[in-house]
């Protein structure tokens, strides 16, 4: 699976910038640099590893393409474990394209998405869980998400998985010794002593799998849905929270006919703020579709901001929208607090979490933010977790698969099943754990994982 080609790609995103970086990796990386780079102080072959050198890049017509800083990072002390070269040039799109073309002309091949990190994995510099953390670090949308991703990149999750694997391997080795040799040679098998640490492993695997609820939120963001009947100020509330005029606001009911999403960070959580169509019975097919989407979002949202117009009594459309809300996942926002209040809160029985605001005049927004933060703090699935947190669904699925195999082992042991069956269950646990770190991951899954990366990483 590991290519022997020397690969090249821009390591900085497209667009204009002060600096652009082009990266090469492979056995010919230094040779490719030598064909196009000139310095007054040294040649690429004599460059000290991990040190920047000033020089120029020249094309085959002996024309200067750009003045650059070049660095050679000789393997295995490099990101990929191979010889790596980076050229730091000016960050214009044309300059980067010209520098890239120079290296392609020397025989380097264009890197595919994630190919540098894939080589780091295949060369043993990173295991698969660490490699996946690279893209999570890049895509982290909050400090907390970044911290979780960096912990995984540093191997915190991998160490936990290896601890599980080692205890399973110890049990399997003992079990196989009793399968291969008579008890009078290795002593009688103490099955309860063999199973006891595995029960502890099963509990730990289950707890780690459950951390995915928090990991998913850190990765995808808390989904906060703004719901209510038409014309209660949902779009105005969204604009007020964002501090910009993002949603269209008019006096005409039913202006919002689709869901509108925006992102922000609140209490350390990335948040997806969703403005939904007003909930009401309507004959308009476009508005009906908007209401259907609002209903769907309500069933999956982490928190619903149920907006009520406090200046008028509750009506049937308010009650229709309330039917979509779970009280424990709902914060009632009584809007238009700047006007005389005619809303009878007794009609909100069961919905005890309420806050009054005026979206038009930005009143009560601090109280609303505090109420949202309190909800996030009280939600057990979003509570701060100092332990290892998983963010990948495939990690959770592998842990649950391994836990299921352990449960089957315990059932088999209780029914005095043959030792060979117990060993088979243990091997299944090891296979599941190995899928997380990459030891037993099929090639097609590896390709799928690295295809999510950007080119140059």
Backbone torsions as a table, in degrees:
resi	resn	phi	psi	omega
1	UNK	NA	-29.3	-178.1
2	UNK	-78.1	120.6	179.5
3	UNK	-76.8	147.4	176.8
4	UNK	-94.7	-1.6	178.7
5	UNK	-66.5	151.6	167.7
6	UNK	-87.7	124.8	-172.8
7	UNK	-108.2	156.1	-178.9
8	UNK	-143.6	146.6	176.5
9	UNK	-167.5	156.0	171.1
10	UNK	-66.9	136.7	177.6
11	UNK	-99.4	-3.8	177.7
12	UNK	-113.2	152.1	-175.9
13	UNK	-68.3	157.3	178.8
14	UNK	-65.3	154.9	-178.7
15	UNK	120.6	-178.6	-178.5
16	UNK	-91.3	143.2	178.5
17	UNK	-165.2	169.4	-179.8
18	UNK	-66.6	-36.6	-176.4
19	UNK	-133.5	139.8	170.6
20	UNK	-123.0	143.9	-178.1
21	UNK	-121.1	130.6	172.9
22	UNK	-113.1	130.5	-173.6
23	UNK	-117.6	138.9	173.8
24	UNK	-122.5	151.5	174.5
25	UNK	-148.0	136.2	179.1
26	UNK	141.3	173.8	-174.4
27	UNK	-65.2	-24.0	-178.0
28	UNK	-102.7	11.9	-176.2
29	UNK	-58.0	-46.1	-179.2
30	UNK	-68.2	-38.2	179.0
31	UNK	-64.9	-39.2	177.4
32	UNK	-62.7	-41.2	178.2
33	UNK	-63.5	-40.8	-177.2
34	UNK	-61.8	-27.9	-178.2
35	UNK	-72.9	-21.6	-172.5
36	UNK	-126.7	-9.3	-173.3
37	UNK	-106.7	135.3	175.6
38	UNK	-129.9	134.3	177.6
39	UNK	-133.8	148.8	178.6
40	UNK	-75.0	-14.3	-172.2
41	UNK	-105.9	-27.2	-174.2
42	UNK	-164.3	179.4	172.9
43	UNK	-115.9	158.4	-179.1
44	UNK	-54.8	-36.4	-178.9
45	UNK	-64.2	-27.1	-177.6
46	UNK	-101.5	1.8	-179.5
47	UNK	-63.2	138.1	172.6
48	UNK	-71.5	135.2	-177.4
49	UNK	-62.3	141.7	176.4
50	UNK	64.9	30.0	177.4
51	UNK	-128.5	136.5	-178.9
52	UNK	-82.0	140.2	178.1
53	UNK	-128.6	136.3	177.9
54	UNK	-84.6	138.6	178.4
55	UNK	-172.6	-166.3	179.4
56	UNK	-128.2	152.4	173.8
57	UNK	-103.7	132.3	-175.5
58	UNK	-125.3	141.9	176.8
59	UNK	-86.4	-177.2	-176.0
60	UNK	-73.0	-4.1	173.5
61	UNK	-99.8	11.5	178.8
62	UNK	64.2	30.6	177.6
63	UNK	-100.1	139.0	177.9
64	UNK	-70.0	124.8	177.4
65	UNK	-90.9	-41.4	177.2
66	UNK	-169.5	152.2	171.0
67	UNK	-87.6	129.5	-169.0
68	UNK	-138.3	169.0	164.7
69	UNK	-110.7	131.1	-179.1
70	UNK	-121.2	145.2	178.4
71	UNK	-137.2	137.4	174.2
72	UNK	-108.7	127.2	175.4
73	UNK	-117.3	101.3	-172.9
74	UNK	-78.0	137.3	178.5
75	UNK	-67.3	155.7	3.6
76	UNK	-86.2	4.4	-178.6
77	UNK	-86.0	64.1	178.5
78	UNK	-148.6	172.5	-176.6
79	UNK	-61.9	-42.1	-177.0
80	UNK	-91.0	-12.5	-172.8
81	UNK	87.6	-9.6	176.0
82	UNK	-101.7	177.7	170.3
83	UNK	-65.7	128.7	179.9
84	UNK	-123.3	137.0	175.3
85	UNK	-121.4	136.1	171.9
86	UNK	-124.9	135.6	175.9
87	UNK	-115.2	121.6	179.6
88	UNK	-99.9	105.1	-176.5
89	UNK	-113.6	-175.4	173.6
90	UNK	-70.6	152.3	-167.5
91	UNK	-91.6	17.0	177.1
92	UNK	-74.0	149.9	-177.9
93	UNK	-60.1	-41.6	-178.4
94	UNK	-67.9	-40.6	178.9
95	UNK	-62.0	-47.0	179.4
96	UNK	-60.3	-41.4	179.4
97	UNK	-63.5	-41.1	-179.9
98	UNK	-66.8	-41.7	179.0
99	UNK	-64.7	-43.2	179.1
100	UNK	-61.3	-43.0	179.3
101	UNK	-62.1	-36.7	178.1
102	UNK	-57.3	-46.4	-176.8
103	UNK	-73.7	-31.4	174.7
104	UNK	-64.5	-35.3	178.2
105	UNK	-69.2	-23.1	177.5
106	UNK	-81.3	-4.2	177.9
107	UNK	110.0	-2.7	176.1
108	UNK	-69.2	150.1	179.6
109	UNK	-104.6	146.0	178.8
110	UNK	-65.3	129.1	-179.5
111	UNK	-72.6	147.8	173.9
112	UNK	-86.9	173.7	178.5
113	UNK	-57.3	127.5	175.9
114	UNK	69.7	11.8	-172.8
115	UNK	-69.2	-29.9	177.0
116	UNK	-65.9	-45.0	178.8
117	UNK	-69.5	-34.7	176.4
118	UNK	-61.2	-40.6	177.9
119	UNK	-67.5	-36.6	176.1
120	UNK	-60.3	-39.6	177.7
121	UNK	-68.7	-48.8	-177.4
122	UNK	-66.9	-27.0	177.9
123	UNK	-89.7	5.2	175.4
124	UNK	80.8	10.7	178.0
125	UNK	-75.4	-31.8	178.4
126	UNK	-136.4	147.1	167.5
127	UNK	-86.6	178.4	-171.8
128	UNK	-67.0	-37.1	178.8
129	UNK	-63.7	-39.8	177.4
130	UNK	-67.6	-40.1	179.3
131	UNK	-62.1	-41.5	178.3
132	UNK	-65.0	-30.2	-179.9
133	UNK	-66.4	-24.4	-179.2
134	UNK	-59.0	-47.0	-178.5
135	UNK	-71.4	-28.5	177.1
136	UNK	-68.6	-36.7	176.4
137	UNK	-62.7	-43.8	-178.9
138	UNK	-64.4	-39.2	-173.2
139	UNK	-94.5	-0.1	-177.8
140	UNK	-57.3	133.6	-176.1
141	UNK	-108.5	3.3	176.8
142	UNK	-152.0	163.4	179.8
143	UNK	-61.8	-39.4	-178.8
144	UNK	-66.0	-42.4	177.6
145	UNK	-63.9	-39.2	178.2
146	UNK	-63.6	-39.7	-179.5
147	UNK	-64.2	-42.6	178.6
148	UNK	-63.3	-43.2	179.9
149	UNK	-64.8	-41.1	179.3
150	UNK	-66.6	-37.5	175.5
151	UNK	-59.2	-42.5	179.6
152	UNK	-68.2	-39.2	178.5
153	UNK	-63.0	-36.1	179.2
154	UNK	-77.1	-3.6	173.0
155	UNK	99.1	14.0	-177.5
156	UNK	-65.3	-44.7	177.2
157	UNK	-65.2	-42.9	-178.2
158	UNK	-60.5	-40.9	178.6
159	UNK	-63.3	-38.0	178.0
160	UNK	-64.0	-44.2	-179.9
161	UNK	-65.2	-40.3	179.4
162	UNK	-65.5	-34.3	176.1
163	UNK	-63.8	-43.9	176.1
164	UNK	-59.3	-48.4	-176.5
165	UNK	-61.0	-41.2	-177.9
166	UNK	-64.0	-39.7	179.1
167	UNK	-68.2	-36.0	176.4
168	UNK	-68.4	-40.8	178.1
169	UNK	-63.2	-39.6	178.3
170	UNK	-61.5	-43.5	179.0
171	UNK	-65.9	-40.0	-179.4
172	UNK	-66.8	-41.0	179.3
173	UNK	-61.7	-43.1	179.0
174	UNK	-65.1	-42.6	-179.4
175	UNK	-64.9	-42.8	-178.8
176	UNK	-68.2	-30.3	175.7
177	UNK	-63.2	-38.7	178.9
178	UNK	-77.0	-20.1	174.0
179	UNK	-77.3	-40.7	-174.1
180	UNK	-82.4	-24.9	-175.6
181	UNK	-127.8	149.0	177.5
182	UNK	-63.6	153.6	-179.2
183	UNK	-61.7	-28.6	-178.5
184	UNK	-72.8	-10.7	176.8
185	UNK	-95.7	-36.4	-176.1
186	UNK	-112.0	2.2	-178.5
187	UNK	88.2	161.1	-177.7
188	UNK	-72.0	139.0	-179.5
189	UNK	-71.1	123.1	175.1
190	UNK	-93.4	88.9	-174.2
191	UNK	-63.4	-44.1	177.6
192	UNK	-57.9	-39.4	178.8
193	UNK	-66.9	-33.4	177.6
194	UNK	-69.9	-37.7	-174.7
195	UNK	-81.9	-26.9	-174.2
196	UNK	-54.7	-52.2	178.3
197	UNK	-65.0	-25.9	179.6
198	UNK	-72.1	-32.4	174.0
199	UNK	-61.8	-40.3	179.0
200	UNK	-65.9	-41.0	177.3
201	UNK	-61.4	-42.0	-179.2
202	UNK	-61.4	-42.0	178.9
203	UNK	-65.0	-41.4	-179.3
204	UNK	-67.4	-38.8	177.6
205	UNK	-64.3	-40.1	179.2
206	UNK	-64.9	-43.0	179.5
207	UNK	-63.6	-40.3	179.0
208	UNK	-66.1	-39.7	177.9
209	UNK	-62.1	-37.1	-179.2
210	UNK	-69.5	-21.2	178.3
211	UNK	-67.4	-8.2	179.0
212	UNK	-63.0	-29.5	178.6
213	UNK	-58.2	-45.5	177.0
214	UNK	-70.0	-42.5	-179.6
215	UNK	-60.6	-39.4	179.0
216	UNK	-62.3	-42.7	-179.6
217	UNK	-65.2	-42.8	179.8
218	UNK	-64.5	-31.6	-178.4
219	UNK	-83.1	-46.9	-173.2
220	UNK	-97.1	-22.9	-178.2
221	UNK	99.9	150.1	173.0
222	UNK	-71.0	129.1	178.8
223	UNK	-93.0	116.7	179.4
224	UNK	-115.0	114.3	-176.1
225	UNK	-98.2	128.7	173.8
226	UNK	-93.8	112.6	-171.7
227	UNK	-124.0	157.7	177.1
228	UNK	156.8	174.9	177.4
229	UNK	-73.7	167.9	-180.0
230	UNK	-60.8	147.1	169.3
231	UNK	67.7	28.8	175.1
232	UNK	-99.4	-3.0	177.6
233	UNK	102.0	25.2	-179.9
234	UNK	-63.1	-48.5	-178.9
235	UNK	-67.0	-36.2	176.7
236	UNK	-63.8	-38.5	178.2
237	UNK	-65.1	-42.3	178.3
238	UNK	-60.8	-46.0	179.4
239	UNK	-61.1	-39.2	-178.8
240	UNK	-67.4	-41.1	179.4
241	UNK	-65.7	-41.4	-178.8
242	UNK	-76.2	-22.1	-176.9
243	UNK	75.7	21.9	178.0
244	UNK	-153.8	159.1	-179.2
245	UNK	-84.8	87.3	-176.0
246	UNK	-97.7	-39.1	-178.5
247	UNK	-101.7	146.1	179.3
248	UNK	-71.9	130.3	179.8
249	UNK	-121.1	122.5	175.6
250	UNK	-140.2	171.8	176.2
251	UNK	-80.1	-8.9	-176.9
252	UNK	-81.3	123.6	178.9
253	UNK	-66.3	142.3	177.1
254	UNK	85.0	19.4	179.8
255	UNK	-61.5	-44.5	179.2
256	UNK	-82.3	116.9	-176.5
257	UNK	-116.7	1.0	178.7
258	UNK	-144.5	168.1	176.2
259	UNK	-79.6	140.0	179.0
260	UNK	-121.9	125.2	-175.7
261	UNK	-115.8	139.7	173.6
262	UNK	-137.8	157.6	-175.8
263	UNK	-117.2	144.4	173.5
264	UNK	-154.2	173.7	177.9
265	UNK	-115.6	130.1	-177.6
266	UNK	-138.7	122.4	178.8
267	UNK	56.5	35.3	178.2
268	UNK	83.8	-3.6	179.4
269	UNK	-103.8	135.0	167.8
270	UNK	-68.2	136.6	-175.3
271	UNK	-122.4	135.8	169.6
272	UNK	-104.7	108.0	-179.2
273	UNK	-92.7	122.9	-171.6
274	UNK	-119.3	121.0	174.7
275	UNK	-97.1	118.8	-175.7
276	UNK	-103.7	162.0	175.3
277	UNK	-62.8	148.9	177.6
278	UNK	-62.6	135.7	-177.4
279	UNK	-86.3	119.1	175.2
280	UNK	-166.0	164.8	172.7
281	UNK	-78.6	130.3	-176.6
282	UNK	-149.1	154.0	176.3
283	UNK	-97.0	-7.9	-179.5
284	UNK	-72.8	117.5	-175.9
285	UNK	-63.1	-33.6	178.5
286	UNK	-68.3	-44.9	179.0
287	UNK	-66.7	-34.6	177.3
288	UNK	-59.9	-40.8	178.8
289	UNK	-66.3	-38.9	176.9
290	UNK	-62.0	-41.6	178.1
291	UNK	-65.5	-40.0	178.3
292	UNK	-61.1	-41.0	179.3
293	UNK	-68.3	-36.2	176.9
294	UNK	-62.9	-42.5	177.3
295	UNK	-60.2	-42.9	-179.8
296	UNK	-63.7	-44.6	179.7
297	UNK	-63.7	-35.7	-179.0
298	UNK	-62.5	-32.8	-178.2
299	UNK	-74.2	-19.8	-175.9
300	UNK	-115.5	-6.0	-176.2
301	UNK	-67.9	145.5	174.9
302	UNK	-74.8	-29.1	178.4
303	UNK	-151.9	138.2	176.0
304	UNK	-111.1	127.0	169.6
305	UNK	-94.1	99.3	-177.6
306	UNK	-86.3	108.1	-172.3
307	UNK	-91.1	128.0	178.1
308	UNK	-119.1	140.8	173.6
309	UNK	-84.1	105.9	-176.7
310	UNK	-71.6	-11.4	-177.1
311	UNK	-84.7	-5.5	-179.8
312	UNK	-135.4	158.8	178.0
313	UNK	-66.7	157.6	173.6
314	UNK	-62.3	143.1	176.3
315	UNK	-125.8	-176.5	-175.5
316	UNK	-62.8	-32.5	179.8
317	UNK	-70.4	-34.9	173.5
318	UNK	-60.5	-45.9	-178.4
319	UNK	-66.3	-33.8	177.1
320	UNK	-63.6	-42.5	178.3
321	UNK	-67.6	-38.5	179.7
322	UNK	-62.7	-30.0	179.1
323	UNK	-62.1	-22.2	-179.2
324	UNK	-84.5	-5.2	-170.6
325	UNK	-105.6	136.3	168.8
326	UNK	-88.4	126.1	-176.9
327	UNK	-53.8	-37.5	-177.6
328	UNK	-74.9	-12.3	179.0
329	UNK	-114.0	17.1	-172.0
330	UNK	-128.3	135.6	171.4
331	UNK	-117.7	116.0	-179.9
332	UNK	-79.9	123.9	179.5
333	UNK	-108.1	110.1	179.6
334	UNK	-89.2	103.1	-174.2
335	UNK	-86.4	167.5	178.2
336	UNK	66.0	42.3	179.6
337	UNK	-69.1	-11.8	177.9
338	UNK	-76.5	-9.5	-179.6
339	UNK	-107.5	167.0	175.6
340	UNK	-58.6	136.9	-173.9
341	UNK	-95.4	127.3	179.6
342	UNK	-126.3	9.6	-179.5
343	UNK	-83.1	124.6	177.8
344	UNK	-86.3	104.5	-174.8
345	UNK	-67.7	-12.0	176.9
346	UNK	-63.7	-21.8	176.5
347	UNK	-76.6	-3.0	179.1
348	UNK	-105.1	27.2	-178.3
349	UNK	-55.9	132.8	-178.4
350	UNK	97.3	-22.7	178.8
351	UNK	-104.4	84.4	-171.5
352	UNK	-85.0	-18.0	-178.7
353	UNK	-88.5	107.3	-175.3
354	UNK	-136.5	153.2	174.9
355	UNK	-150.1	140.9	-179.4
356	UNK	-100.1	135.3	-180.0
357	UNK	-141.4	164.6	165.5
358	UNK	-125.2	100.6	-178.8
359	UNK	-63.3	-31.8	-177.9
360	UNK	-66.2	-38.1	-176.1
361	UNK	-110.8	13.3	177.0
362	UNK	57.0	36.4	178.0
363	UNK	-97.8	138.8	176.5
364	UNK	81.7	4.9	-177.0
365	UNK	-68.9	-34.3	177.8
366	UNK	-64.6	-41.0	177.6
367	UNK	-64.1	-39.0	177.9
368	UNK	-63.3	-45.5	179.7
369	UNK	-60.3	-42.1	179.0
370	UNK	-64.4	-38.2	179.0
371	UNK	-65.4	-39.7	177.5
372	UNK	-64.5	-44.1	179.9
373	UNK	-61.4	-41.6	178.5
374	UNK	-61.1	-40.7	178.4
375	UNK	-62.1	-44.6	-179.6
376	UNK	-63.3	-37.9	-179.4
377	UNK	-69.4	-32.6	-177.4
378	UNK	-83.0	-20.5	-179.4
379	UNK	-71.2	114.7	-175.3
380	UNK	-60.8	-31.7	-178.9
381	UNK	-74.1	-16.6	-179.3
382	UNK	-109.9	4.9	-177.4
383	UNK	-63.5	151.3	-179.7
384	UNK	-58.8	135.3	-176.1
385	UNK	-128.3	113.9	-179.2
386	UNK	-82.9	-9.8	178.8
387	UNK	-82.6	-169.1	178.3
388	UNK	-72.6	137.4	178.8
389	UNK	-121.2	131.1	177.0
390	UNK	-99.0	142.6	-178.1
391	UNK	-117.1	-9.9	-177.5
392	UNK	-100.2	129.9	178.7
393	UNK	-61.2	-34.4	-178.4
394	UNK	-68.4	-29.4	175.2
395	UNK	-65.7	-44.9	178.6
396	UNK	-61.2	-44.2	-179.1
397	UNK	-62.7	-39.0	179.2
398	UNK	-67.1	-41.4	178.5
399	UNK	-63.8	-43.0	179.3
400	UNK	-66.8	-35.0	176.2
401	UNK	-65.0	-43.2	177.5
402	UNK	-65.9	-39.7	177.4
403	UNK	-63.1	-40.0	178.3
404	UNK	-62.5	-41.2	178.9
405	UNK	-64.6	-37.2	176.6
406	UNK	-66.0	-41.4	177.7
407	UNK	-61.1	-39.6	177.7
408	UNK	-66.1	-35.6	176.0
409	UNK	-61.0	-44.7	-178.5
410	UNK	-64.4	-39.8	177.8
411	UNK	-64.9	-43.8	-179.9
412	UNK	-63.2	-41.1	-179.9
413	UNK	-65.2	-38.3	-179.6
414	UNK	-67.8	-26.3	-179.6
415	UNK	-97.1	13.6	177.6
416	UNK	58.1	40.3	177.5
417	UNK	-66.5	157.8	178.7
418	UNK	-58.1	150.3	-178.3
419	UNK	-62.2	-30.0	178.3
420	UNK	-62.2	-34.5	178.1
421	UNK	-68.7	-38.6	178.1
422	UNK	-64.2	-40.8	179.0
423	UNK	-64.2	-36.5	178.8
424	UNK	-63.5	-41.1	177.7
425	UNK	-62.4	-41.4	-179.8
426	UNK	-65.3	-38.7	177.9
427	UNK	-65.4	-33.7	177.8
428	UNK	-66.5	-37.7	176.4
429	UNK	-62.1	-45.9	179.9
430	UNK	-62.3	-38.2	178.2
431	UNK	-63.5	-40.5	179.3
432	UNK	-65.8	-44.3	179.6
433	UNK	-66.7	-35.9	179.3
434	UNK	-65.7	-24.2	177.8
435	UNK	-68.9	-24.2	178.9
436	UNK	-75.1	-45.1	-176.8
437	UNK	-88.8	-9.1	176.1
438	UNK	100.1	-0.2	-177.8
439	UNK	-71.4	-28.9	-178.3
440	UNK	-128.5	24.5	-177.3
441	UNK	-84.5	126.1	178.8
442	UNK	-61.2	151.8	-177.8
443	UNK	-58.9	-36.3	-177.3
444	UNK	-67.4	-31.3	176.4
445	UNK	-70.9	-39.6	177.2
446	UNK	-60.0	-45.8	179.3
447	UNK	-60.8	-40.6	-179.8
448	UNK	-65.0	-40.3	-179.3
449	UNK	-64.2	-50.3	-175.2
450	UNK	-74.1	-18.8	177.8
451	UNK	-69.2	-15.8	178.6
452	UNK	-79.1	-12.3	-178.1
453	UNK	-77.7	159.8	172.1
454	UNK	-80.4	156.7	174.7
455	UNK	-67.5	134.6	180.0
456	UNK	101.7	-1.8	179.1
457	UNK	-123.4	NA	NA
